[in-house]
Amino acid sequence: TVLQQVLKDGSEYGVKSELFSTVPRQKAVIEFSSPNIAKKFHIGHLRSTIIGNFIANLKVALGHEVIRINYLGDWGMQFGLLGVGFQSFGNKDKLKSNPLQHLFEVYVQINKAAEDENTKKLAKDFFRKLEEHDEQALSLWKQFRDFSIEEYIRIYKRLGVHFDEYSGESFYQEKSQEVLKLLEEKGLLQKTIKGTGIVDLSEKKDLSSFSTVMRSDGTSLYITRQFLIISSRDLAAAIDRMNKHSWDTMIYVTDKSQSNHFQHLFQILKLMGYDWAARCQHVSFGLVQGMKTRRGEVIFLEDVLNEVRSRMLQNMASTKTTKEIEDHMETAEKVGLAALIIQDFRGLLSSDYQFSWDRALQSRGDTGVFLQYTHARLHSLEQMHGNEQLSDVNVACLQEPDAISVLQHLLRYDEVLYKSSQDLQPKHIVSYLLTLSHLAAVAHRTLPVKGSAPELAQARLSLFQAARSVLANGMKLLGITPVTQM
């Protein structure tokens, strides 16, 4: 029954289980990745990107409708500084050819001058011009934004990630003013002596816990999420998404230093009378320590992707089977990405972890490389023995304990999906797939297809086919593209 089910359901195996029959289909908005424009893609955004992608993949597989949103940091005082910097040190050709690198250099230069009162004043003026829709200032800012997104899309493509919507704080400029008005009408907005706008979140209304929503000079806050400042733009974004998508659940994927920020955000929405605030969720994660390339400490994602690819190419060059592979670069990229993702997803998301290249890239042991290797081996076994759809296989001849172990494990796939769908932790699927790979590797040794009686060979082949199919399904949910040669 298990084998028939796996081969019949294909990519939907496990999802069609009665475990999910009572789960209502929902519409989910997932905000993840969210880098700051005009800066190179920072390694700190990698976790948010792959975790958000996993949650979206899982929800889609379970039949939910998902909207993937990238909420860019694209507004605030730092763009005043960058605008002034570009006017002083910028170069239009460099901006076209290598935008993020050039803006990074400009930012470093202008930051050195930022202590100077005159520079501070110029930056403030430039940002005020942006807020007042000055054409020249906006046109420069728009170039920064467009070039940044182009560059990010290229990197997302390498990660196998896409978004349905690129939004950003700049979109909620006007709407944030409406939110402040609304807070005022509801009597929630208080002004401090300095003129800063705050919302009292304390139970006894004694301001023992409050959130700042507006600067004293009236400009909307650039959201520094670390400092418990809830930008009126964040409130506007949440309300706008509800109006636009009427979602059932909205999930924010960011690191755990922002937990208080989201707690306050949901609290203010609730005070404003939005009962859907209870259906907002923050999925938080810990930090990655010790990510270094051969050139030293790494801060940019692209350096990590290049490093993992080149290390994988080296490893592949030293094994004798590699020469038949059609596209070495692409295979190395996919296997390398699997290594990064599995190392990241093995523990609880909220835990910090120490990154290790050697551990991540081992071909034996519990790694992404091992999963890819197992998938490629099972695939070549099918190729070797003609990969026609096997029908009327006599599975009664699968009597060996190693065959039974694989079958029993395949039977449990739906439970693991269910567990991950409940707590949104990928580790259940990761450990399931690693065990499946170990069991399949043992069965591959002890249950030869070649040289067995035709009936037995067919039955074993269908067993390995089922194992490969489930392995591929699980890997795709995690954001890994299975390779067929390695």
Contacts in CASP RR format, 6 or more apart in sequence:
PFRMAT RR
TARGET T0000
AUTHOR 0000-0000-0000
METHOD contacts of the structure
MODEL  1
TVLQQVLKDGSEYGVKSELFSTVPRQKAVIEFSSPNIAKKFHIGHLRSTI
IGNFIANLKVALGHEVIRINYLGDWGMQFGLLGVGFQSFGNKDKLKSNPL
QHLFEVYVQINKAAEDENTKKLAKDFFRKLEEHDEQALSLWKQFRDFSIE
EYIRIYKRLGVHFDEYSGESFYQEKSQEVLKLLEEKGLLQKTIKGTGIVD
LSEKKDLSSFSTVMRSDGTSLYITRQFLIISSRDLAAAIDRMNKHSWDTM
IYVTDKSQSNHFQHLFQILKLMGYDWAARCQHVSFGLVQGMKTRRGEVIF
LEDVLNEVRSRMLQNMASTKTTKEIEDHMETAEKVGLAALIIQDFRGLLS
SDYQFSWDRALQSRGDTGVFLQYTHARLHSLEQMHGNEQLSDVNVACLQE
PDAISVLQHLLRYDEVLYKSSQDLQPKHIVSYLLTLSHLAAVAHRTLPVK
GSAPELAQARLSLFQAARSVLANGMKLLGITPVTQM
2 407 0 8 1.000
2 410 0 8 1.000
2 411 0 8 1.000
2 466 0 8 1.000
3 393 0 8 1.000
3 395 0 8 1.000
3 407 0 8 1.000
3 410 0 8 1.000
3 462 0 8 1.000
3 463 0 8 1.000
3 466 0 8 1.000
5 13 0 8 1.000
6 13 0 8 1.000
6 410 0 8 1.000
6 466 0 8 1.000
6 469 0 8 1.000
6 470 0 8 1.000
7 389 0 8 1.000
7 390 0 8 1.000
7 462 0 8 1.000
7 465 0 8 1.000
7 466 0 8 1.000
7 469 0 8 1.000
9 15 0 8 1.000
9 16 0 8 1.000
10 469 0 8 1.000
10 473 0 8 1.000
11 473 0 8 1.000
11 476 0 8 1.000
13 413 0 8 1.000
13 469 0 8 1.000
13 470 0 8 1.000
13 473 0 8 1.000
14 413 0 8 1.000
14 414 0 8 1.000
14 417 0 8 1.000
15 61 0 8 1.000
15 62 0 8 1.000
15 63 0 8 1.000
15 414 0 8 1.000
15 417 0 8 1.000
17 414 0 8 1.000
17 417 0 8 1.000
17 418 0 8 1.000
19 414 0 8 1.000
19 415 0 8 1.000
19 417 0 8 1.000
19 418 0 8 1.000
20 62 0 8 1.000
20 414 0 8 1.000
20 417 0 8 1.000
20 418 0 8 1.000
20 421 0 8 1.000
23 62 0 8 1.000
23 421 0 8 1.000
25 63 0 8 1.000
25 64 0 8 1.000
25 65 0 8 1.000
26 64 0 8 1.000
26 65 0 8 1.000
26 247 0 8 1.000
26 248 0 8 1.000
26 249 0 8 1.000
27 64 0 8 1.000
27 65 0 8 1.000
27 66 0 8 1.000
27 67 0 8 1.000
27 245 0 8 1.000
27 246 0 8 1.000
27 247 0 8 1.000
27 248 0 8 1.000
27 249 0 8 1.000
28 56 0 8 1.000
28 59 0 8 1.000
28 64 0 8 1.000
28 65 0 8 1.000
28 66 0 8 1.000
28 67 0 8 1.000
28 247 0 8 1.000
28 248 0 8 1.000
28 249 0 8 1.000
28 250 0 8 1.000
28 251 0 8 1.000
29 66 0 8 1.000
29 67 0 8 1.000
29 69 0 8 1.000
29 241 0 8 1.000
29 245 0 8 1.000
29 247 0 8 1.000
29 249 0 8 1.000
29 250 0 8 1.000
29 251 0 8 1.000
30 52 0 8 1.000
30 55 0 8 1.000
30 56 0 8 1.000
30 59 0 8 1.000
30 66 0 8 1.000
30 67 0 8 1.000
30 68 0 8 1.000
30 69 0 8 1.000
30 250 0 8 1.000
30 251 0 8 1.000
30 253 0 8 1.000
31 69 0 8 1.000
31 70 0 8 1.000
31 71 0 8 1.000
31 250 0 8 1.000
31 251 0 8 1.000
31 252 0 8 1.000
31 253 0 8 1.000
32 48 0 8 1.000
32 49 0 8 1.000
32 51 0 8 1.000
32 52 0 8 1.000
32 53 0 8 1.000
32 55 0 8 1.000
32 56 0 8 1.000
32 68 0 8 1.000
32 69 0 8 1.000
32 70 0 8 1.000
32 252 0 8 1.000
32 253 0 8 1.000
33 45 0 8 1.000
33 48 0 8 1.000
33 49 0 8 1.000
33 52 0 8 1.000
33 70 0 8 1.000
33 156 0 8 1.000
33 161 0 8 1.000
33 163 0 8 1.000
33 253 0 8 1.000
34 45 0 8 1.000
34 48 0 8 1.000
34 70 0 8 1.000
34 71 0 8 1.000
34 72 0 8 1.000
34 73 0 8 1.000
34 254 0 8 1.000
35 41 0 8 1.000
35 42 0 8 1.000
35 45 0 8 1.000
35 72 0 8 1.000
35 73 0 8 1.000
35 152 0 8 1.000
36 72 0 8 1.000
36 73 0 8 1.000
36 74 0 8 1.000
36 78 0 8 1.000
37 72 0 8 1.000
37 73 0 8 1.000
37 74 0 8 1.000
37 144 0 8 1.000
37 145 0 8 1.000
37 148 0 8 1.000
37 149 0 8 1.000
38 79 0 8 1.000
38 82 0 8 1.000
38 100 0 8 1.000
38 103 0 8 1.000
38 107 0 8 1.000
38 144 0 8 1.000
38 145 0 8 1.000
38 148 0 8 1.000
39 100 0 8 1.000
39 103 0 8 1.000
39 104 0 8 1.000
39 107 0 8 1.000
39 148 0 8 1.000
40 100 0 8 1.000
40 101 0 8 1.000
40 104 0 8 1.000
40 151 0 8 1.000
40 300 0 8 1.000
40 301 0 8 1.000
40 302 0 8 1.000
41 100 0 8 1.000
41 151 0 8 1.000
41 152 0 8 1.000
41 155 0 8 1.000
41 300 0 8 1.000
41 301 0 8 1.000
41 302 0 8 1.000
42 299 0 8 1.000
42 300 0 8 1.000
42 301 0 8 1.000
43 288 0 8 1.000
43 291 0 8 1.000
43 298 0 8 1.000
43 299 0 8 1.000
43 300 0 8 1.000
43 301 0 8 1.000
43 304 0 8 1.000
44 255 0 8 1.000
44 288 0 8 1.000
44 301 0 8 1.000
45 301 0 8 1.000
46 288 0 8 1.000
46 301 0 8 1.000
46 304 0 8 1.000
46 340 0 8 1.000
46 344 0 8 1.000
47 255 0 8 1.000
47 285 0 8 1.000
47 286 0 8 1.000
47 288 0 8 1.000
47 344 0 8 1.000
48 253 0 8 1.000
48 254 0 8 1.000
48 255 0 8 1.000
48 285 0 8 1.000
49 156 0 8 1.000
49 159 0 8 1.000
49 161 0 8 1.000
50 159 0 8 1.000
50 161 0 8 1.000
50 340 0 8 1.000
50 341 0 8 1.000
50 344 0 8 1.000
50 345 0 8 1.000
50 479 0 8 1.000
51 253 0 8 1.000
51 283 0 8 1.000
51 285 0 8 1.000
51 349 0 8 1.000
51 426 0 8 1.000
52 68 0 8 1.000
52 251 0 8 1.000
52 253 0 8 1.000
52 283 0 8 1.000
53 68 0 8 1.000
53 159 0 8 1.000
53 160 0 8 1.000
53 161 0 8 1.000
53 479 0 8 1.000
54 345 0 8 1.000
54 426 0 8 1.000
54 477 0 8 1.000
54 478 0 8 1.000
54 479 0 8 1.000
55 251 0 8 1.000
55 253 0 8 1.000
55 283 0 8 1.000
55 424 0 8 1.000
56 66 0 8 1.000
56 68 0 8 1.000
57 476 0 8 1.000
57 477 0 8 1.000
57 478 0 8 1.000
57 479 0 8 1.000
58 417 0 8 1.000
58 420 0 8 1.000
58 421 0 8 1.000
58 424 0 8 1.000
58 477 0 8 1.000
59 66 0 8 1.000
59 421 0 8 1.000
60 66 0 8 1.000
61 417 0 8 1.000
61 477 0 8 1.000
62 417 0 8 1.000
62 421 0 8 1.000
67 164 0 8 1.000
67 165 0 8 1.000
67 245 0 8 1.000
67 247 0 8 1.000
68 162 0 8 1.000
68 163 0 8 1.000
68 164 0 8 1.000
68 165 0 8 1.000
69 163 0 8 1.000
69 164 0 8 1.000
69 165 0 8 1.000
69 166 0 8 1.000
69 167 0 8 1.000
69 241 0 8 1.000
70 152 0 8 1.000
70 163 0 8 1.000
70 165 0 8 1.000
70 166 0 8 1.000
70 167 0 8 1.000
71 167 0 8 1.000
71 168 0 8 1.000
71 169 0 8 1.000
71 237 0 8 1.000
72 145 0 8 1.000
72 148 0 8 1.000
72 149 0 8 1.000
72 166 0 8 1.000
72 167 0 8 1.000
72 168 0 8 1.000
72 169 0 8 1.000
73 168 0 8 1.000
73 169 0 8 1.000
74 145 0 8 1.000
74 148 0 8 1.000
74 168 0 8 1.000
74 169 0 8 1.000
74 170 0 8 1.000
75 130 0 8 1.000
75 168 0 8 1.000
75 169 0 8 1.000
75 170 0 8 1.000
75 173 0 8 1.000
75 222 0 8 1.000
75 233 0 8 1.000
76 127 0 8 1.000
76 169 0 8 1.000
76 222 0 8 1.000
77 123 0 8 1.000
77 124 0 8 1.000
77 127 0 8 1.000
77 222 0 8 1.000
78 107 0 8 1.000
78 222 0 8 1.000
79 126 0 8 1.000
79 127 0 8 1.000
79 130 0 8 1.000
79 141 0 8 1.000
79 144 0 8 1.000
80 123 0 8 1.000
80 124 0 8 1.000
80 126 0 8 1.000
80 127 0 8 1.000
80 130 0 8 1.000
81 107 0 8 1.000
81 110 0 8 1.000
81 111 0 8 1.000
81 114 0 8 1.000
81 119 0 8 1.000
81 123 0 8 1.000
81 126 0 8 1.000
82 103 0 8 1.000
82 106 0 8 1.000
82 107 0 8 1.000
82 110 0 8 1.000
82 144 0 8 1.000
83 123 0 8 1.000
83 126 0 8 1.000
83 137 0 8 1.000
83 140 0 8 1.000
83 141 0 8 1.000
84 110 0 8 1.000
84 119 0 8 1.000
84 122 0 8 1.000
84 123 0 8 1.000
84 126 0 8 1.000
85 106 0 8 1.000
85 107 0 8 1.000
85 109 0 8 1.000
85 110 0 8 1.000
86 95 0 8 1.000
86 103 0 8 1.000
86 106 0 8 1.000
86 140 0 8 1.000
86 144 0 8 1.000
87 140 0 8 1.000
88 109 0 8 1.000
88 110 0 8 1.000
89 105 0 8 1.000
89 106 0 8 1.000
89 109 0 8 1.000
89 110 0 8 1.000
90 102 0 8 1.000
90 106 0 8 1.000
91 102 0 8 1.000
94 102 0 8 1.000
95 102 0 8 1.000
95 103 0 8 1.000
95 143 0 8 1.000
95 147 0 8 1.000
96 147 0 8 1.000
99 144 0 8 1.000
99 147 0 8 1.000
99 148 0 8 1.000
99 150 0 8 1.000
99 151 0 8 1.000
100 147 0 8 1.000
100 148 0 8 1.000
100 151 0 8 1.000
103 144 0 8 1.000
103 148 0 8 1.000
110 119 0 8 1.000
113 119 0 8 1.000
114 120 0 8 1.000
114 123 0 8 1.000
126 137 0 8 1.000
127 219 0 8 1.000
128 219 0 8 1.000
129 136 0 8 1.000
129 137 0 8 1.000
130 137 0 8 1.000
130 138 0 8 1.000
130 141 0 8 1.000
131 173 0 8 1.000
131 219 0 8 1.000
131 220 0 8 1.000
145 170 0 8 1.000
149 166 0 8 1.000
155 301 0 8 1.000
155 302 0 8 1.000
155 305 0 8 1.000
156 162 0 8 1.000
156 163 0 8 1.000
158 305 0 8 1.000
158 333 0 8 1.000
158 337 0 8 1.000
159 305 0 8 1.000
159 337 0 8 1.000
160 479 0 8 1.000
160 481 0 8 1.000
167 237 0 8 1.000
168 237 0 8 1.000
169 222 0 8 1.000
169 223 0 8 1.000
169 231 0 8 1.000
169 233 0 8 1.000
169 237 0 8 1.000
171 237 0 8 1.000
171 240 0 8 1.000
172 232 0 8 1.000
172 233 0 8 1.000
172 234 0 8 1.000
172 236 0 8 1.000
172 237 0 8 1.000
172 240 0 8 1.000
173 220 0 8 1.000
173 233 0 8 1.000
175 233 0 8 1.000
175 236 0 8 1.000
175 239 0 8 1.000
175 240 0 8 1.000
176 220 0 8 1.000
176 231 0 8 1.000
176 232 0 8 1.000
176 233 0 8 1.000
176 235 0 8 1.000
176 236 0 8 1.000
177 220 0 8 1.000
177 232 0 8 1.000
178 236 0 8 1.000
179 232 0 8 1.000
179 235 0 8 1.000
179 236 0 8 1.000
179 239 0 8 1.000
180 189 0 8 1.000
180 213 0 8 1.000
180 214 0 8 1.000
180 232 0 8 1.000
182 272 0 8 1.000
183 189 0 8 1.000
183 199 0 8 1.000
183 213 0 8 1.000
183 232 0 8 1.000
183 268 0 8 1.000
183 272 0 8 1.000
186 271 0 8 1.000
186 272 0 8 1.000
186 273 0 8 1.000
188 199 0 8 1.000
188 200 0 8 1.000
188 268 0 8 1.000
188 271 0 8 1.000
188 272 0 8 1.000
189 197 0 8 1.000
189 198 0 8 1.000
189 199 0 8 1.000
189 213 0 8 1.000
189 214 0 8 1.000
190 197 0 8 1.000
190 198 0 8 1.000
190 199 0 8 1.000
190 200 0 8 1.000
191 197 0 8 1.000
191 198 0 8 1.000
192 198 0 8 1.000
192 216 0 8 1.000
194 216 0 8 1.000
195 216 0 8 1.000
196 212 0 8 1.000
196 214 0 8 1.000
196 215 0 8 1.000
196 216 0 8 1.000
197 212 0 8 1.000
197 213 0 8 1.000
197 214 0 8 1.000
197 216 0 8 1.000
198 207 0 8 1.000
198 210 0 8 1.000
198 211 0 8 1.000
198 212 0 8 1.000
198 213 0 8 1.000
199 210 0 8 1.000
199 211 0 8 1.000
199 213 0 8 1.000
199 230 0 8 1.000
199 268 0 8 1.000
199 271 0 8 1.000
200 207 0 8 1.000
200 209 0 8 1.000
200 210 0 8 1.000
201 209 0 8 1.000
201 210 0 8 1.000
201 211 0 8 1.000
201 264 0 8 1.000
201 267 0 8 1.000
201 268 0 8 1.000
201 271 0 8 1.000
202 208 0 8 1.000
202 209 0 8 1.000
202 210 0 8 1.000
211 228 0 8 1.000
211 229 0 8 1.000
211 230 0 8 1.000
211 264 0 8 1.000
211 267 0 8 1.000
211 268 0 8 1.000
212 221 0 8 1.000
212 228 0 8 1.000
212 229 0 8 1.000
212 230 0 8 1.000
213 221 0 8 1.000
213 229 0 8 1.000
213 230 0 8 1.000
213 231 0 8 1.000
213 232 0 8 1.000
213 235 0 8 1.000
213 268 0 8 1.000
214 220 0 8 1.000
214 221 0 8 1.000
214 232 0 8 1.000
215 221 0 8 1.000
220 231 0 8 1.000
220 232 0 8 1.000
220 233 0 8 1.000
221 229 0 8 1.000
221 231 0 8 1.000
221 232 0 8 1.000
221 233 0 8 1.000
222 231 0 8 1.000
223 229 0 8 1.000
223 230 0 8 1.000
223 231 0 8 1.000
223 233 0 8 1.000
223 234 0 8 1.000
225 254 0 8 1.000
225 257 0 8 1.000
225 258 0 8 1.000
225 261 0 8 1.000
226 257 0 8 1.000
226 258 0 8 1.000
226 261 0 8 1.000
228 260 0 8 1.000
228 261 0 8 1.000
228 264 0 8 1.000
230 261 0 8 1.000
230 264 0 8 1.000
230 265 0 8 1.000
230 268 0 8 1.000
234 265 0 8 1.000
235 265 0 8 1.000
235 268 0 8 1.000
235 269 0 8 1.000
235 272 0 8 1.000
238 250 0 8 1.000
238 265 0 8 1.000
238 269 0 8 1.000
238 274 0 8 1.000
238 277 0 8 1.000
238 280 0 8 1.000
239 269 0 8 1.000
239 274 0 8 1.000
241 247 0 8 1.000
241 250 0 8 1.000
242 250 0 8 1.000
242 274 0 8 1.000
242 276 0 8 1.000
247 279 0 8 1.000
248 279 0 8 1.000
249 279 0 8 1.000
249 280 0 8 1.000
249 281 0 8 1.000
250 279 0 8 1.000
250 280 0 8 1.000
250 281 0 8 1.000
251 280 0 8 1.000
251 281 0 8 1.000
251 282 0 8 1.000
251 283 0 8 1.000
251 424 0 8 1.000
252 262 0 8 1.000
252 280 0 8 1.000
252 281 0 8 1.000
252 282 0 8 1.000
252 283 0 8 1.000
253 283 0 8 1.000
253 285 0 8 1.000
254 262 0 8 1.000
254 282 0 8 1.000
254 284 0 8 1.000
254 285 0 8 1.000
255 284 0 8 1.000
255 285 0 8 1.000
255 286 0 8 1.000
255 287 0 8 1.000
256 284 0 8 1.000
256 285 0 8 1.000
256 286 0 8 1.000
256 350 0 8 1.000
258 282 0 8 1.000
258 284 0 8 1.000
259 282 0 8 1.000
259 284 0 8 1.000
262 280 0 8 1.000
262 282 0 8 1.000
263 282 0 8 1.000
265 280 0 8 1.000
266 277 0 8 1.000
266 278 0 8 1.000
266 280 0 8 1.000
266 282 0 8 1.000
267 277 0 8 1.000
269 276 0 8 1.000
269 277 0 8 1.000
269 280 0 8 1.000
270 277 0 8 1.000
270 278 0 8 1.000
283 349 0 8 1.000
283 424 0 8 1.000
284 349 0 8 1.000
284 350 0 8 1.000
285 349 0 8 1.000
285 350 0 8 1.000
286 349 0 8 1.000
286 350 0 8 1.000
286 351 0 8 1.000
286 352 0 8 1.000
286 353 0 8 1.000
287 352 0 8 1.000
288 344 0 8 1.000
288 352 0 8 1.000
288 353 0 8 1.000
288 355 0 8 1.000
289 352 0 8 1.000
289 353 0 8 1.000
289 354 0 8 1.000
289 355 0 8 1.000
290 297 0 8 1.000
290 354 0 8 1.000
290 355 0 8 1.000
291 297 0 8 1.000
291 298 0 8 1.000
291 304 0 8 1.000
291 355 0 8 1.000
292 298 0 8 1.000
293 303 0 8 1.000
293 304 0 8 1.000
293 307 0 8 1.000
294 307 0 8 1.000
295 303 0 8 1.000
298 304 0 8 1.000
298 307 0 8 1.000
304 340 0 8 1.000
305 333 0 8 1.000
305 337 0 8 1.000
307 357 0 8 1.000
308 336 0 8 1.000
308 337 0 8 1.000
308 339 0 8 1.000
308 340 0 8 1.000
308 357 0 8 1.000
308 360 0 8 1.000
308 361 0 8 1.000
309 329 0 8 1.000
309 332 0 8 1.000
309 333 0 8 1.000
309 336 0 8 1.000
310 332 0 8 1.000
311 336 0 8 1.000
311 357 0 8 1.000
311 361 0 8 1.000
312 331 0 8 1.000
312 332 0 8 1.000
312 333 0 8 1.000
312 335 0 8 1.000
312 336 0 8 1.000
312 339 0 8 1.000
312 361 0 8 1.000
312 369 0 8 1.000
313 328 0 8 1.000
313 329 0 8 1.000
313 332 0 8 1.000
315 361 0 8 1.000
315 363 0 8 1.000
315 369 0 8 1.000
316 322 0 8 1.000
316 325 0 8 1.000
316 328 0 8 1.000
316 331 0 8 1.000
316 332 0 8 1.000
316 335 0 8 1.000
316 486 0 8 1.000
321 486 0 8 1.000
322 328 0 8 1.000
322 486 0 8 1.000
324 485 0 8 1.000
325 331 0 8 1.000
325 485 0 8 1.000
325 486 0 8 1.000
326 485 0 8 1.000
331 483 0 8 1.000
331 485 0 8 1.000
331 486 0 8 1.000
334 372 0 8 1.000
334 480 0 8 1.000
334 481 0 8 1.000
334 482 0 8 1.000
334 483 0 8 1.000
335 368 0 8 1.000
335 369 0 8 1.000
335 372 0 8 1.000
335 483 0 8 1.000
335 486 0 8 1.000
336 361 0 8 1.000
336 368 0 8 1.000
336 369 0 8 1.000
337 480 0 8 1.000
337 481 0 8 1.000
338 368 0 8 1.000
338 369 0 8 1.000
338 371 0 8 1.000
338 372 0 8 1.000
338 475 0 8 1.000
338 480 0 8 1.000
339 360 0 8 1.000
339 361 0 8 1.000
339 367 0 8 1.000
339 368 0 8 1.000
339 369 0 8 1.000
340 360 0 8 1.000
341 368 0 8 1.000
341 478 0 8 1.000
341 479 0 8 1.000
341 480 0 8 1.000
342 360 0 8 1.000
342 366 0 8 1.000
342 367 0 8 1.000
342 368 0 8 1.000
342 371 0 8 1.000
342 430 0 8 1.000
342 434 0 8 1.000
342 478 0 8 1.000
342 480 0 8 1.000
343 353 0 8 1.000
343 355 0 8 1.000
343 356 0 8 1.000
343 359 0 8 1.000
343 360 0 8 1.000
343 367 0 8 1.000
343 368 0 8 1.000
344 353 0 8 1.000
345 426 0 8 1.000
345 427 0 8 1.000
345 429 0 8 1.000
345 430 0 8 1.000
345 478 0 8 1.000
346 366 0 8 1.000
346 427 0 8 1.000
346 430 0 8 1.000
346 431 0 8 1.000
347 353 0 8 1.000
347 427 0 8 1.000
347 430 0 8 1.000
348 425 0 8 1.000
348 427 0 8 1.000
349 425 0 8 1.000
349 426 0 8 1.000
349 427 0 8 1.000
359 367 0 8 1.000
360 367 0 8 1.000
360 368 0 8 1.000
360 369 0 8 1.000
361 367 0 8 1.000
361 369 0 8 1.000
362 369 0 8 1.000
362 370 0 8 1.000
363 369 0 8 1.000
363 370 0 8 1.000
363 373 0 8 1.000
364 370 0 8 1.000
365 434 0 8 1.000
366 434 0 8 1.000
368 480 0 8 1.000
370 434 0 8 1.000
370 437 0 8 1.000
371 433 0 8 1.000
371 434 0 8 1.000
371 437 0 8 1.000
371 471 0 8 1.000
371 475 0 8 1.000
371 480 0 8 1.000
372 480 0 8 1.000
372 482 0 8 1.000
372 483 0 8 1.000
372 486 0 8 1.000
373 486 0 8 1.000
374 437 0 8 1.000
374 440 0 8 1.000
374 441 0 8 1.000
374 471 0 8 1.000
375 468 0 8 1.000
375 471 0 8 1.000
375 472 0 8 1.000
375 475 0 8 1.000
375 482 0 8 1.000
375 483 0 8 1.000
375 484 0 8 1.000
376 483 0 8 1.000
376 484 0 8 1.000
376 485 0 8 1.000
376 486 0 8 1.000
377 441 0 8 1.000
377 444 0 8 1.000
378 440 0 8 1.000
378 444 0 8 1.000
378 464 0 8 1.000
378 465 0 8 1.000
378 467 0 8 1.000
378 468 0 8 1.000
378 471 0 8 1.000
379 468 0 8 1.000
379 484 0 8 1.000
379 485 0 8 1.000
380 484 0 8 1.000
380 485 0 8 1.000
381 444 0 8 1.000
381 449 0 8 1.000
381 461 0 8 1.000
381 464 0 8 1.000
382 461 0 8 1.000
382 464 0 8 1.000
382 465 0 8 1.000
382 468 0 8 1.000
384 450 0 8 1.000
385 449 0 8 1.000
385 450 0 8 1.000
385 457 0 8 1.000
385 461 0 8 1.000
387 465 0 8 1.000
390 458 0 8 1.000
390 461 0 8 1.000
390 462 0 8 1.000
390 465 0 8 1.000
393 458 0 8 1.000
393 459 0 8 1.000
393 462 0 8 1.000
394 455 0 8 1.000
394 458 0 8 1.000
394 459 0 8 1.000
395 459 0 8 1.000
395 462 0 8 1.000
395 463 0 8 1.000
397 455 0 8 1.000
397 456 0 8 1.000
397 459 0 8 1.000
398 404 0 8 1.000
398 407 0 8 1.000
398 459 0 8 1.000
398 460 0 8 1.000
398 463 0 8 1.000
400 446 0 8 1.000
400 447 0 8 1.000
402 439 0 8 1.000
402 442 0 8 1.000
402 443 0 8 1.000
402 446 0 8 1.000
402 447 0 8 1.000
403 443 0 8 1.000
403 447 0 8 1.000
403 460 0 8 1.000
403 463 0 8 1.000
405 439 0 8 1.000
405 442 0 8 1.000
405 443 0 8 1.000
406 436 0 8 1.000
406 439 0 8 1.000
406 440 0 8 1.000
406 443 0 8 1.000
406 463 0 8 1.000
406 467 0 8 1.000
407 463 0 8 1.000
409 432 0 8 1.000
409 435 0 8 1.000
409 436 0 8 1.000
409 439 0 8 1.000
410 436 0 8 1.000
410 466 0 8 1.000
410 467 0 8 1.000
410 470 0 8 1.000
412 432 0 8 1.000
413 432 0 8 1.000
413 470 0 8 1.000
416 428 0 8 1.000
416 429 0 8 1.000
416 432 0 8 1.000
417 429 0 8 1.000
419 425 0 8 1.000
419 428 0 8 1.000
420 426 0 8 1.000
420 428 0 8 1.000
420 429 0 8 1.000
426 478 0 8 1.000
429 474 0 8 1.000
429 477 0 8 1.000
429 478 0 8 1.000
430 478 0 8 1.000
433 471 0 8 1.000
433 474 0 8 1.000
433 475 0 8 1.000
433 478 0 8 1.000
436 467 0 8 1.000
436 470 0 8 1.000
436 471 0 8 1.000
437 471 0 8 1.000
439 467 0 8 1.000
440 464 0 8 1.000
440 467 0 8 1.000
440 468 0 8 1.000
440 471 0 8 1.000
443 463 0 8 1.000
443 464 0 8 1.000
443 467 0 8 1.000
444 464 0 8 1.000
447 460 0 8 1.000
447 463 0 8 1.000
448 460 0 8 1.000
449 457 0 8 1.000
449 460 0 8 1.000
449 461 0 8 1.000
449 464 0 8 1.000
450 457 0 8 1.000
451 457 0 8 1.000
452 460 0 8 1.000
471 482 0 8 1.000
472 482 0 8 1.000
475 481 0 8 1.000
475 482 0 8 1.000
476 482 0 8 1.000
END
